[in-house]
Amino acid sequence: AYVAGSLADRYGGKVVLTVGVALWSLFTVATPGAAAAGTIPLLAARVLLGIGEGVAFPSIHSIIARNVPVSKRSTAVGIITAASYAGTALAFGISPLLISKFGWQWVFYLFGASALLWLPFWVPLNVLKQLPADPAASGSQDPAAAAAAAGSAAAVARGVGKGSKDGFQQQQQD
């Protein structure tokens, strides 16, 4: 978390979160192929997924620190944390259906692809434009809501990815 937080502080939470989402999504999609290739490729894919996932909350907290007034930060963190758990619950709810209809691999393909599909909308709206030095000068009516919404999308994606990971581990133990 220290490295991820330092990177987010240096390059901006939005940039680091984008790289993290891309990394964990790519390696979520790659997990079935890595599993078919053997233990070492699977471990490598899961470690790289974890590195990408590991920057999520430090990046989101950096975004909050830069864009949300102090009086609303606890609310923003609460929304994002709840969204992460909601994503995990959603994943646990739909994973069995996906597995029974399409096979366990499709949990990884669909969840990884859903996060990758989020990136083309996130990058131009959030990463490519400069953040104002003063959040109050951004023109946003409610920066807490904007940061919470952005972080919630990533947190739900992280929760879904976490759910699919846990589901895969359960499959392996059976």
trRosetta pair geometry for C-beta under 8 A, 3 or more apart (Angstrom, degrees):
i j d omega theta_ij theta_ji phi_ij phi_ji
1 4 5.7 -59 -145 44 34 110
1 5 5.9 36 156 -21 69 109
1 54 7.2 -123 -76 178 57 93
1 57 7.4 -31 -126 81 108 104
1 58 5.3 162 -160 -62 74 123
2 5 5.9 -57 -145 38 26 110
2 6 6.3 27 156 -19 62 107
3 6 5.7 -56 -149 36 29 111
3 7 6.4 28 154 -18 64 106
4 7 5.7 -54 -148 37 31 111
4 8 6.2 31 154 -19 65 107
4 16 6.7 135 -165 167 75 137
4 20 7.7 49 -139 -80 119 136
4 54 5.8 -154 -53 128 145 85
4 55 4.0 -167 -139 -114 121 70
4 58 3.9 128 112 52 106 147
4 59 6.6 -79 168 -39 104 81
5 8 5.6 -54 -145 38 32 111
5 9 6.3 31 156 -18 65 105
5 58 4.0 -113 -70 -158 70 124
5 61 7.3 -24 -114 72 99 120
5 62 6.8 164 -144 -58 64 111
6 9 5.7 -54 -147 37 30 110
6 10 6.2 23 156 -15 65 110
7 10 5.8 -62 -145 41 29 107
7 11 5.8 -18 174 22 70 112
7 16 4.9 126 119 -106 106 135
7 55 7.0 -45 70 -132 131 122
7 58 7.9 79 53 115 88 131
8 11 7.0 -69 -120 57 20 78
8 12 6.8 -50 -166 126 55 17
8 13 4.3 36 -163 -92 110 67
8 16 4.5 -101 -86 36 72 151
8 17 7.6 56 -112 -37 110 80
8 55 7.1 157 -54 -170 107 96
8 58 5.3 -176 0 133 142 92
8 59 4.5 -166 -102 -105 130 58
8 61 7.7 89 113 67 159 76
8 62 3.6 -168 145 -15 122 160
8 63 7.9 -82 -171 -32 121 68
9 62 5.9 -138 -68 -123 57 125
11 15 4.7 -95 139 77 105 137
11 16 5.8 121 77 -49 112 94
12 15 4.6 81 73 8 98 104
12 16 6.9 178 88 -3 50 88
12 62 7.2 160 -171 133 34 128
12 66 7.7 -30 -138 -5 77 171
12 131 6.7 165 -132 1 128 131
13 16 5.9 -62 -142 45 33 105
13 17 5.7 35 159 -22 70 111
13 58 7.7 -153 -121 125 97 60
13 59 4.1 135 -159 -173 80 65
13 60 6.5 149 180 -67 131 14
13 61 7.4 -164 -114 65 142 43
13 62 3.3 171 -67 84 116 107
13 63 3.8 -127 91 -46 142 76
13 64 8.0 -10 44 7 176 57
13 65 8.0 131 -34 38 140 93
13 66 6.8 -169 11 15 118 127
14 17 5.8 -53 -140 38 26 112
14 18 6.3 32 156 -23 61 106
14 59 7.5 146 -57 178 18 109
14 63 6.1 95 -56 -96 74 113
14 126 5.0 -148 -150 145 135 104
14 127 5.0 -169 140 -94 111 69
14 131 7.6 157 5 -50 133 120
14 150 7.7 -36 -108 165 97 145
15 18 5.8 -55 -153 32 28 113
15 19 6.7 24 153 -14 63 104
15 127 5.8 113 -87 -143 61 104
16 19 5.8 -52 -149 38 34 109
16 20 6.2 36 152 -19 65 109
16 55 5.2 -128 157 173 102 132
16 58 7.6 -54 119 98 142 97
16 59 4.5 -156 91 -102 104 118
16 62 7.4 52 44 47 130 149
17 20 5.5 -57 -146 40 31 114
17 21 6.2 31 157 -20 67 104
17 55 6.7 -160 -92 123 44 102
17 56 6.5 73 -129 -126 84 50
17 59 3.8 168 -62 136 87 147
17 60 6.5 93 -95 -59 132 65
17 63 7.1 -9 -22 -38 144 129
17 154 5.8 -42 -174 -118 122 161
18 21 5.9 -52 -144 35 28 108
18 22 6.4 27 156 -17 62 107
18 119 6.7 101 -151 -134 87 95
18 122 6.4 179 -103 118 97 124
18 123 6.2 91 -135 -92 138 83
18 126 8.0 175 -64 91 117 109
18 127 5.2 15 -45 -81 154 146
19 22 5.8 -56 -148 38 30 112
19 23 6.2 29 155 -19 65 109
19 52 7.5 -135 130 -130 65 85
19 55 7.2 -3 82 78 93 160
20 23 5.7 -56 -144 38 29 110
20 24 6.2 15 164 -8 67 108
20 52 4.6 141 -161 -171 57 64
20 53 6.8 136 179 -76 104 15
20 54 7.4 -134 -137 60 122 51
20 55 3.7 -143 -82 66 138 115
20 56 5.6 -165 133 -63 146 63
20 59 6.3 -153 11 -10 143 150
21 24 6.3 -58 -139 43 26 99
21 25 5.8 26 161 -19 63 115
21 52 7.1 172 -45 172 8 110
21 56 7.6 91 -67 -97 75 93
21 115 5.6 -148 -174 171 96 113
21 118 7.0 -85 171 81 144 118
21 119 6.3 173 109 -80 123 99
21 122 7.6 40 61 59 160 165
21 154 6.1 -99 -78 -129 123 99
21 157 6.5 35 -134 108 107 149
22 25 6.0 -62 -144 40 23 109
22 26 6.2 23 160 -19 63 110
22 52 7.2 -130 73 -141 50 131
22 116 7.3 77 -124 -112 59 77
22 119 6.2 69 -80 -100 88 148
23 26 6.0 -57 -146 35 25 108
23 27 6.4 5 163 -1 62 112
23 48 6.4 -125 178 163 102 87
23 49 7.3 174 136 -115 81 35
23 51 6.5 -69 142 91 145 91
23 52 2.9 -167 93 -91 105 124
24 27 6.1 -64 -143 49 31 101
24 28 6.0 41 154 -29 66 105
24 49 4.9 78 -137 -158 69 66
24 50 7.8 101 -108 -51 100 13
24 51 8.0 -166 -72 72 83 55
24 52 3.3 -162 -43 102 76 123
24 53 4.5 97 -101 -55 144 76
24 56 7.9 -17 -5 -52 153 113
24 115 7.2 -40 92 119 93 162
24 158 7.5 31 105 -111 162 73
24 161 5.9 43 150 -169 120 166
25 28 5.5 -49 -144 30 30 114
25 29 6.5 28 156 -14 63 104
25 52 7.5 -120 4 144 56 153
25 112 4.7 128 -168 -163 64 72
25 113 7.6 129 -175 -68 107 17
25 115 4.0 -147 -95 90 120 117
25 116 4.6 162 151 -56 143 82
25 119 7.6 -128 29 -34 161 123
25 157 7.6 -31 -78 174 105 125
25 161 7.6 -102 -87 -89 57 133
26 29 5.9 -58 -155 38 30 109
26 30 6.2 22 150 -15 65 114
26 52 7.8 154 39 -62 89 165
26 112 7.1 133 -71 -171 9 120
26 116 7.3 96 -65 -84 62 119
27 30 5.1 -51 -134 44 41 114
27 31 6.6 72 157 -53 62 81
27 34 8.0 13 -160 -19 78 148
27 45 4.9 168 -163 -170 97 76
27 46 7.4 168 156 -82 122 22
27 48 4.6 178 -88 96 154 103
27 49 3.8 -143 102 -68 125 83
27 52 6.6 164 26 12 122 137
27 112 7.8 -156 71 -123 34 130
28 31 5.9 -27 -160 -12 32 118
28 49 5.9 108 -59 -125 65 126
28 108 5.3 -166 164 -160 73 81
28 111 5.9 -94 160 96 140 96
28 112 3.4 -179 93 -85 106 106
28 115 7.3 78 37 33 147 132
28 161 5.4 -95 -91 -132 142 104
28 164 6.8 71 -156 84 114 140
28 165 7.9 -87 -117 -63 94 90
29 108 6.2 148 -109 147 27 90
29 109 5.9 66 -132 -117 76 49
29 112 3.6 -159 -50 113 77 152
29 113 6.3 91 -90 -52 119 72
29 116 7.3 3 -36 -26 137 137
30 33 5.6 -66 -164 49 60 110
30 34 5.5 60 141 -27 87 109
30 45 5.2 -148 106 -134 107 127
30 112 7.9 164 1 -143 57 167
31 34 5.5 -59 -140 40 30 112
31 35 6.2 34 160 -24 67 104
31 42 7.1 59 -156 -138 69 77
31 45 5.4 166 -97 133 58 139
31 46 7.0 69 -115 -71 103 77
31 49 7.2 11 -69 -50 109 148
31 108 4.6 -127 56 -141 116 151
31 112 7.8 179 8 -50 104 140
31 168 7.0 -63 153 -109 142 168
32 35 5.6 -52 -147 33 32 113
32 36 6.5 31 155 -18 64 104
32 104 7.6 157 -101 104 109 82
32 105 3.7 55 -109 -132 152 99
32 108 5.4 177 -29 58 97 143
32 109 7.1 -24 4 -45 135 91
33 36 5.7 -54 -150 36 33 111
33 37 6.4 32 151 -21 65 108
33 41 7.9 -79 120 143 72 135
34 37 5.5 -57 -148 35 33 113
34 41 4.2 -152 -154 135 79 96
34 42 4.6 139 132 -89 99 50
34 44 6.9 -142 -150 64 132 86
34 45 3.7 -118 -41 -16 174 145
34 46 7.8 -170 108 -26 149 75
35 41 7.8 -127 -45 94 19 99
35 42 4.8 66 -91 -97 55 120
37 41 4.0 2 90 43 123 157
37 42 7.3 173 63 -40 84 75
38 41 5.4 90 60 19 77 99
38 42 6.8 -140 101 -6 38 96
39 42 5.7 -63 -148 39 28 111
39 43 6.2 26 158 -18 67 107
40 43 5.8 -53 -144 37 30 109
40 44 6.3 31 156 -19 64 106
41 44 5.6 -55 -145 38 33 113
41 45 6.2 33 156 -20 67 105
42 45 5.8 -54 -147 36 30 110
42 46 6.3 24 157 -14 65 109
43 46 5.8 -59 -145 41 30 107
43 47 6.2 32 156 -21 66 106
44 47 5.8 -53 -145 35 29 110
44 48 6.4 25 157 -14 64 108
45 48 5.9 -59 -148 40 29 108
45 49 6.2 33 152 -21 65 107
46 49 5.4 -48 -144 36 34 116
46 50 6.3 38 153 -21 64 105
46 165 7.5 115 -136 -138 102 114
47 50 5.6 -55 -151 37 31 113
47 51 6.6 36 150 -23 64 100
48 51 5.5 -44 -147 30 35 114
48 52 6.7 35 153 -14 63 102
49 52 5.8 -59 -156 39 32 110
49 53 6.1 26 151 -15 68 111
49 161 7.4 -163 -178 175 115 125
49 165 7.5 169 126 -91 144 127
50 53 5.5 -55 -138 43 32 109
50 54 5.8 44 157 -35 65 106
51 54 5.6 -50 -145 25 26 119
51 55 7.6 24 158 -20 56 98
52 55 6.7 -61 -167 24 32 104
53 56 5.8 -26 -171 -14 50 119
53 158 6.0 125 -145 -139 93 98
53 161 6.5 -153 -98 106 123 139
53 162 7.4 124 -154 -69 146 88
54 58 7.9 15 148 10 65 114
55 58 5.9 -73 -157 54 51 105
55 59 5.2 50 152 -28 85 116
56 59 6.1 -73 -154 38 19 108
56 60 6.2 13 159 -16 63 111
56 154 5.9 -180 -148 150 101 114
56 155 7.1 130 166 -93 124 58
56 158 4.9 70 -141 -87 169 147
57 60 5.5 -51 -138 38 35 111
57 61 6.1 36 161 -19 67 104
57 80 8.0 137 -121 135 78 128
58 61 5.8 -56 -146 38 30 110
58 62 6.4 34 152 -22 63 105
59 62 5.5 -54 -152 34 33 113
59 63 6.5 35 150 -20 66 102
59 154 7.9 -81 89 143 119 164
60 63 5.5 -49 -150 33 35 113
60 64 6.4 36 150 -18 65 104
60 80 5.6 149 165 -166 145 156
60 151 4.1 94 -146 -132 114 115
60 154 6.4 -164 -77 78 115 133
60 155 6.9 46 -90 -60 162 100
61 64 5.5 -50 -147 37 35 114
61 65 6.2 39 153 -23 66 104
61 77 7.2 33 -104 -103 84 106
62 65 5.6 -51 -144 35 31 112
62 66 6.4 20 159 -11 64 110
63 66 6.1 -67 -149 43 27 104
63 67 5.8 -21 169 18 66 122
63 147 5.4 166 135 -146 101 104
63 150 6.6 -115 161 94 155 128
63 151 6.2 -179 75 -67 136 107
64 67 6.6 -84 -131 53 20 85
64 68 4.7 -27 -162 20 68 128
64 73 5.6 104 162 -138 115 88
64 76 5.0 161 -127 112 118 139
64 77 6.4 47 -132 -63 172 80
64 80 7.8 -102 -60 -13 131 148
64 147 5.2 129 -98 155 60 143
64 148 8.0 60 -101 -69 102 63
64 151 6.9 3 -55 -47 99 153
65 68 7.5 -19 -59 42 12 88
65 73 7.5 44 -88 -123 50 132
66 131 6.3 19 148 163 131 156
66 135 6.8 151 149 -68 55 115
67 131 7.1 -98 -77 -148 103 125
67 135 5.0 152 -138 -119 42 125
67 138 7.4 28 -140 -32 91 161
67 143 4.9 -151 162 179 81 117
67 146 6.9 -94 154 86 132 109
67 147 4.7 155 91 -69 122 126
68 72 5.3 -119 179 88 101 100
68 73 5.1 132 108 -89 122 69
68 76 4.9 -69 -123 -20 167 159
68 135 7.3 -117 -26 -168 15 163
68 143 5.4 -168 -98 118 49 100
68 144 4.5 81 -139 -98 103 68
68 147 4.8 -95 -54 37 108 152
68 148 7.7 82 -94 -39 137 83
69 72 5.1 67 65 19 85 102
69 73 7.4 -130 94 -37 40 81
69 135 7.1 -161 -61 96 66 137
69 136 8.0 61 -78 -72 104 89
69 143 6.7 114 -16 62 78 117
69 144 6.6 -61 34 -51 81 105
70 73 5.8 -34 -148 -7 35 119
72 75 5.2 -54 -167 42 66 117
72 76 6.0 69 137 -26 84 102
72 143 7.7 137 73 79 143 80
72 144 3.5 -79 141 -84 140 147
73 76 5.5 -55 -147 37 35 112
73 77 6.2 33 157 -17 69 105
73 144 7.5 -124 -70 -116 35 105
74 77 5.8 -54 -146 39 31 109
74 78 6.2 34 153 -21 64 108
75 78 5.6 -56 -147 37 30 114
75 79 6.4 31 155 -20 65 104
75 144 6.1 39 81 176 115 135
75 148 7.2 -48 123 -79 83 143
76 79 5.8 -52 -148 33 30 111
76 80 6.4 25 155 -15 64 108
76 144 5.0 -129 -62 -159 111 84
76 147 5.4 9 -148 95 140 111
76 148 4.4 -131 -134 -73 75 96
76 151 7.0 80 173 39 95 144
77 80 5.8 -58 -147 40 31 109
77 81 6.1 30 156 -18 67 109
78 81 5.9 -55 -142 38 28 109
78 82 6.2 27 158 -17 64 109
79 82 5.8 -58 -148 39 27 110
79 83 6.3 30 153 -22 64 107
79 148 4.2 32 78 -161 145 121
79 151 7.5 103 95 82 97 110
79 152 5.8 -56 141 -75 98 116
80 83 5.6 -52 -146 34 31 113
80 84 6.6 37 152 -23 62 100
80 148 6.2 -131 -49 -141 85 67
80 151 4.1 -35 -105 128 125 121
80 152 5.6 -124 -105 -75 59 61
80 155 4.7 156 -172 -42 73 152
81 84 5.7 -49 -154 29 33 114
81 85 6.8 27 151 -11 64 103
81 155 7.2 -110 -80 -156 17 149
82 85 5.8 -58 -153 40 35 107
82 86 6.1 38 149 -23 68 106
83 86 5.3 -51 -143 37 34 115
83 87 6.4 40 154 -23 65 101
83 151 7.5 139 50 117 144 75
83 152 3.8 170 -70 -148 168 82
83 153 7.7 -42 168 -37 148 21
83 155 4.1 93 93 89 106 122
83 156 4.9 -72 168 -54 97 83
83 159 7.1 -157 133 -7 58 138
84 87 5.8 -51 -152 32 30 113
84 88 6.7 30 150 -17 62 103
84 155 3.9 -82 -62 180 80 100
84 156 7.0 -125 -90 -71 34 33
84 158 5.7 -27 -126 80 96 109
84 159 4.4 157 -171 -60 49 110
84 162 7.8 42 -178 17 92 141
85 88 5.5 -51 -150 36 37 113
85 89 6.3 38 152 -18 67 104
85 159 6.3 -135 -53 -121 8 140
86 89 5.6 -53 -147 38 33 111
86 90 6.2 38 152 -22 65 105
86 156 6.2 -37 85 -109 98 92
86 159 6.5 97 68 94 49 168
87 90 5.5 -51 -145 35 31 114
87 91 6.3 33 154 -20 64 104
87 155 6.5 -176 -4 128 135 63
87 156 3.7 158 -73 -157 116 51
87 157 6.6 -80 -139 -7 151 13
87 158 6.5 99 85 67 156 55
87 159 2.4 124 78 71 105 116
87 160 4.5 -86 179 -34 100 71
87 161 7.9 2 147 15 127 63
87 162 7.5 88 107 37 106 100
87 163 6.9 -151 134 -11 71 121
88 91 5.7 -53 -149 35 31 112
88 92 6.4 27 154 -15 65 105
88 159 3.9 -96 -35 -171 69 96
88 160 7.2 -138 -77 -67 35 30
88 162 5.4 -36 -98 82 101 112
88 163 4.6 158 -146 -62 55 102
88 166 8.0 43 -152 18 102 137
89 92 5.8 -55 -146 39 31 108
89 93 6.2 33 153 -22 64 110
89 159 7.6 -13 13 161 61 130
89 163 7.6 -121 -7 -89 13 139
90 93 5.6 -60 -150 36 29 114
90 94 6.3 -3 166 4 67 110
90 156 7.3 23 27 -163 143 97
90 159 7.2 83 36 113 99 115
90 160 6.1 -38 83 -92 109 92
90 163 7.2 -156 73 1 61 167
91 94 6.7 -71 -139 47 25 88
91 95 5.6 37 166 -40 66 112
91 107 7.9 84 -164 -165 93 108
91 111 6.7 39 -117 -104 111 138
91 159 6.6 -167 -5 133 121 74
91 160 4.4 152 -66 -139 114 55
91 161 7.7 -121 -89 0 154 16
91 162 7.2 160 41 72 160 62
91 163 2.4 134 90 85 137 148
91 164 5.5 -103 -164 -42 129 69
91 167 7.1 -135 149 -21 102 127
92 95 6.1 -39 -126 19 23 117
92 163 5.1 -118 -42 -151 69 119
92 166 7.7 -22 -84 80 97 123
92 167 7.1 178 -107 -67 61 109
93 96 8.0 -79 170 23 22 96
94 97 5.4 -58 -161 41 56 114
94 98 6.0 55 145 -22 82 106
95 98 5.6 -59 -145 40 34 111
95 99 6.0 33 159 -21 69 108
95 107 5.1 37 -135 -119 90 130
95 163 6.4 -154 -38 142 134 106
95 164 6.3 174 -102 -103 125 65
95 167 4.5 -114 168 -100 157 164
96 99 5.6 -55 -144 38 31 112
96 100 6.2 25 160 -16 66 108
96 167 8.0 -143 -58 -139 61 129
97 100 6.0 -58 -144 39 27 105
97 101 6.1 12 162 -7 64 114
98 101 6.2 -67 -141 45 25 101
98 102 5.7 -39 -177 38 66 111
98 106 5.3 -144 173 99 104 108
98 107 5.1 128 102 -78 136 75
98 110 6.5 -121 -137 28 145 146
99 102 7.3 -78 -115 58 13 69
99 103 6.6 -18 -152 172 52 13
99 104 5.0 21 -125 -85 99 61
99 106 7.5 -176 -87 55 41 96
99 107 6.2 -4 -65 -42 84 118
99 167 7.4 -146 -51 166 135 128
99 171 7.6 -160 -134 -87 143 130
101 106 7.9 -71 84 66 85 154
102 105 7.7 -104 130 64 94 77
102 106 3.8 5 112 3 130 160
103 106 5.6 104 68 -4 72 100
104 107 5.9 -38 -170 12 53 114
104 108 7.7 41 144 -7 69 99
104 167 7.6 -171 -145 131 99 104
104 168 6.6 117 174 -109 121 75
104 171 5.4 62 -115 -117 152 170
105 108 5.9 -61 -169 38 46 108
105 109 6.2 41 142 -19 77 109
106 109 5.1 -51 -137 41 44 114
106 110 5.7 36 165 -15 75 107
107 110 6.5 -61 -143 41 21 101
107 111 6.1 8 165 -6 61 116
107 164 4.6 169 149 -137 107 106
107 167 6.1 -100 170 89 166 140
107 168 7.2 -165 82 -61 134 91
108 111 6.3 -60 -133 45 23 101
108 112 5.7 19 168 -13 62 117
108 164 5.9 147 -83 161 57 136
108 168 7.2 44 -60 -69 110 133
109 112 6.3 -64 -143 42 18 106
109 113 6.0 14 162 -16 60 116
110 113 5.8 -57 -139 40 26 109
110 114 6.3 31 159 -27 63 104
111 114 5.8 -48 -146 28 30 113
111 115 7.0 25 157 -12 60 102
111 160 4.9 -167 -144 141 112 108
111 161 5.8 158 148 -87 123 57
111 163 7.8 -160 -117 69 154 94
111 164 4.7 -148 26 -35 162 150
112 115 6.2 -61 -158 37 32 105
112 116 6.4 29 149 -16 67 109
112 161 7.3 80 -82 -107 63 100
113 116 5.4 -56 -145 40 37 113
113 117 6.2 41 154 -24 69 103
114 117 5.7 -51 -149 33 30 113
114 118 6.9 39 148 -27 60 100
114 157 6.9 -164 107 -120 97 94
114 160 7.0 -34 74 108 137 158
115 118 5.4 -46 -157 22 39 119
115 119 7.4 53 147 -33 62 92
115 157 4.2 106 -102 -160 104 128
115 160 7.6 -174 -52 71 106 122
115 161 6.8 4 -37 -55 147 117
116 119 5.8 -36 -163 8 41 118
117 120 7.1 -45 -168 22 42 102
118 121 6.1 -72 -168 44 45 106
118 122 5.7 39 146 -23 80 117
118 153 6.2 164 -155 160 138 119
118 154 7.9 166 133 -84 151 60
118 157 6.3 -95 9 -73 159 145
119 122 5.5 -62 -136 41 33 111
119 123 5.8 33 171 -27 72 107
120 123 6.4 -43 -131 28 25 110
120 124 7.5 10 175 -1 55 103
121 124 7.4 -72 -159 41 24 92
121 125 6.4 -2 162 3 61 125
122 125 6.3 -86 -150 50 23 100
122 126 5.4 -40 -177 33 67 121
122 127 6.7 54 135 -15 81 106
122 150 7.5 111 -132 -147 99 94
122 153 7.5 -168 -84 102 117 142
123 126 7.1 -82 -122 53 11 78
123 127 4.7 -42 -144 38 56 123
123 128 6.1 61 157 -27 72 101
124 127 7.6 -19 -47 48 14 82
124 128 5.3 -15 -129 21 43 134
125 128 8.0 72 19 35 16 95
125 129 7.6 -40 174 10 25 118
126 129 7.1 -80 -148 40 12 94
126 150 6.2 119 -103 -130 153 138
131 138 7.7 -33 -161 -98 66 118
132 135 6.7 149 78 -91 102 27
132 137 4.7 -143 162 84 151 101
132 138 4.8 -159 24 -79 130 73
133 137 7.4 17 59 44 68 134
134 137 4.2 70 80 2 103 111
134 138 7.7 -151 98 -30 60 73
135 138 5.6 -26 -164 -12 47 120
135 140 7.8 -47 178 42 79 118
135 143 5.2 42 175 -112 116 170
138 143 6.4 94 51 -88 141 114
140 143 4.8 104 90 -74 135 70
140 146 5.3 -59 -157 -19 147 148
141 145 7.9 -12 87 42 85 129
142 145 4.0 41 112 14 119 115
142 146 6.6 154 95 -15 67 84
143 146 5.4 -54 -145 39 40 113
143 147 6.0 34 160 -15 72 106
144 147 6.1 -58 -145 41 28 104
144 148 5.9 26 157 -18 64 113
145 148 5.7 -57 -140 41 27 111
145 149 6.1 30 159 -22 64 107
146 149 5.9 -55 -147 34 26 110
146 150 6.5 22 157 -14 62 107
147 150 5.8 -56 -147 40 32 109
147 151 5.9 23 158 -11 67 113
148 151 5.8 -60 -140 46 28 106
148 152 5.8 35 158 -29 65 109
149 152 5.7 -51 -140 32 26 114
149 153 6.8 30 158 -21 60 100
150 153 6.2 -53 -158 28 29 109
150 154 7.0 18 150 -6 62 107
151 154 5.7 -60 -153 43 38 107
151 155 5.8 38 151 -23 72 110
152 155 5.4 -54 -138 39 32 112
152 156 6.1 35 159 -20 67 101
153 156 6.0 -51 -147 34 27 108
153 157 6.5 26 152 -15 61 107
154 157 5.5 -55 -149 39 34 112
154 158 6.1 36 151 -21 67 105
155 158 5.4 -50 -145 37 33 113
155 159 6.2 35 153 -20 65 104
156 159 5.5 -53 -147 37 32 112
156 160 6.3 33 154 -19 65 103
157 160 5.8 -52 -146 36 31 110
157 161 6.3 31 153 -17 63 106
158 161 5.7 -56 -149 39 31 111
158 162 6.2 32 152 -21 65 106
159 162 5.5 -52 -144 37 32 112
159 163 6.2 35 154 -22 64 104
160 163 5.6 -51 -148 34 32 113
160 164 6.5 29 154 -17 64 103
161 164 5.8 -54 -147 36 32 107
161 165 6.4 36 152 -22 64 105
162 165 5.6 -53 -150 34 32 115
162 166 6.4 29 154 -16 66 105
163 166 5.9 -56 -148 38 31 107
163 167 6.2 32 153 -20 65 107
164 167 5.5 -52 -146 37 34 115
164 168 6.4 38 153 -23 65 102
165 168 5.8 -54 -152 32 30 110
165 169 6.6 29 151 -17 63 104
166 169 5.6 -51 -149 35 36 112
166 170 6.5 39 150 -21 65 103
167 170 5.6 -52 -151 34 34 113
167 171 6.5 38 150 -22 65 103
168 171 5.5 -51 -151 33 35 115
168 172 6.5 35 151 -20 65 104
169 172 5.7 -54 -152 33 34 113
169 173 6.7 32 152 -21 65 105
170 173 5.8 -58 -152 32 34 110
170 174 7.0 43 152 -32 64 99
171 174 6.0 -48 -157 16 34 115
